[in-house]
Amino acid sequence: MALETAPEDGDESASGWRRRFADRPELAAVVELVDGASVDFDRGALVRWFDEHLVACGVMRRPAVVTEPGVLAVPLEGADVDHDRVQELVAAATARVTVSLRGLRPPWRDDRFLAAAIFAGRVRRVRGDDGSRWVASPSAFDSLSDILLALLAVDVLSHCELYEQPWSQAGDDWPA
């Protein structure tokens, strides 16, 4: 798994990750939000992220309020919200996702978030004409990190072979 760098400006999504991972939209959504957390991510960007990656794709409806344990909730409509409050919420969600992602690294693989996502119904297997596949099905009442982990779970479950390979090609500190 090669270390990705931020795409060039001018891509179709806020950070271009959707084009980079065109065949893996759930991963693109996770990486875009995590990438956005390192820049000036405001409530408008959070609304656009939900609309582009979840609402438009039919994964879920846009929540009225975004929550994360330990931080103040952020309403997506109404009166202005303090920019720092949005940053704190996104940073807390990103931290939880990063810890889960690092847990996939050998030698002590910890993929309990996959079982949690399946058990909670945030991911499910659906059958179609061309076989079965995993889909995200988070609720508008789930925390932002649970929504991100559901998207990540779909990618891990759909591309198991990639996550089972040694990550040494990306360097010892990936993901940073």
TAURRA-V588166 format. One record per pair of residues at least 4 apart in sequence whose ideal C-beta (glycine too) atoms are under 7 Angstrom apart, sorted by the first residue. I is the first residue (numbers start at 0). J is the second residue. If there is no record, write none. Layout:
BEGIN
I & J
I & J
END
This chain:
BEGIN
0 & 161
0 & 164
0 & 166
0 & 168
0 & 169
1 & 168
1 & 169
2 & 169
2 & 170
2 & 173
3 & 19
5 & 14
5 & 34
6 & 10
6 & 14
6 & 15
6 & 16
6 & 18
6 & 19
7 & 15
10 & 15
10 & 18
11 & 17
11 & 18
12 & 16
12 & 17
12 & 31
12 & 51
13 & 31
13 & 35
13 & 44
13 & 47
14 & 31
14 & 34
14 & 35
15 & 19
16 & 20
16 & 27
16 & 30
16 & 31
16 & 34
17 & 21
17 & 24
17 & 27
17 & 31
19 & 27
20 & 26
20 & 27
20 & 30
23 & 27
23 & 154
24 & 28
24 & 56
25 & 29
25 & 135
25 & 150
25 & 153
25 & 154
26 & 30
26 & 154
27 & 31
28 & 32
28 & 52
28 & 150
29 & 33
29 & 96
29 & 147
29 & 150
29 & 151
30 & 34
31 & 35
31 & 48
32 & 36
32 & 48
32 & 89
32 & 147
33 & 93
33 & 96
35 & 40
35 & 44
35 & 48
36 & 40
36 & 89
36 & 90
36 & 93
40 & 44
40 & 45
40 & 85
40 & 86
40 & 89
41 & 82
41 & 85
42 & 46
42 & 73
42 & 75
42 & 80
42 & 85
43 & 47
44 & 48
45 & 49
45 & 65
45 & 75
45 & 85
45 & 89
46 & 50
46 & 75
47 & 51
48 & 52
49 & 53
49 & 54
49 & 61
50 & 54
50 & 55
50 & 61
51 & 55
52 & 56
53 & 58
53 & 59
54 & 60
54 & 61
58 & 135
59 & 137
59 & 138
59 & 139
60 & 139
61 & 75
62 & 75
62 & 139
63 & 74
63 & 75
63 & 76
64 & 72
64 & 73
64 & 74
64 & 75
65 & 72
65 & 73
65 & 75
65 & 88
65 & 143
66 & 72
66 & 142
66 & 143
67 & 88
67 & 91
67 & 92
67 & 142
67 & 143
67 & 144
68 & 142
69 & 91
70 & 87
70 & 88
70 & 91
71 & 84
73 & 80
73 & 84
73 & 85
73 & 88
74 & 80
80 & 84
80 & 85
82 & 86
83 & 87
84 & 88
85 & 89
86 & 90
87 & 91
88 & 92
88 & 143
89 & 93
90 & 94
91 & 95
92 & 96
92 & 143
92 & 144
92 & 147
93 & 97
94 & 98
95 & 99
95 & 144
96 & 100
96 & 144
96 & 147
96 & 148
96 & 151
97 & 101
97 & 174
98 & 102
99 & 112
99 & 148
99 & 151
100 & 151
100 & 174
101 & 174
102 & 109
102 & 110
103 & 108
103 & 110
103 & 162
104 & 166
105 & 165
111 & 115
112 & 116
112 & 148
112 & 152
113 & 117
113 & 152
113 & 155
113 & 156
114 & 118
115 & 119
116 & 121
116 & 122
116 & 148
116 & 149
116 & 152
117 & 122
120 & 136
121 & 135
121 & 136
121 & 137
121 & 141
121 & 145
121 & 149
122 & 133
122 & 134
122 & 135
122 & 136
122 & 149
122 & 152
122 & 153
122 & 156
123 & 134
123 & 136
124 & 131
124 & 133
125 & 131
125 & 132
125 & 134
126 & 131
127 & 132
132 & 157
133 & 153
133 & 156
133 & 157
134 & 153
135 & 149
135 & 150
135 & 153
137 & 141
137 & 145
137 & 146
137 & 149
141 & 145
141 & 146
143 & 147
144 & 148
145 & 149
146 & 150
147 & 151
148 & 152
149 & 153
150 & 154
151 & 155
152 & 156
153 & 157
154 & 158
155 & 159
155 & 162
158 & 162
159 & 163
166 & 173
169 & 173
END
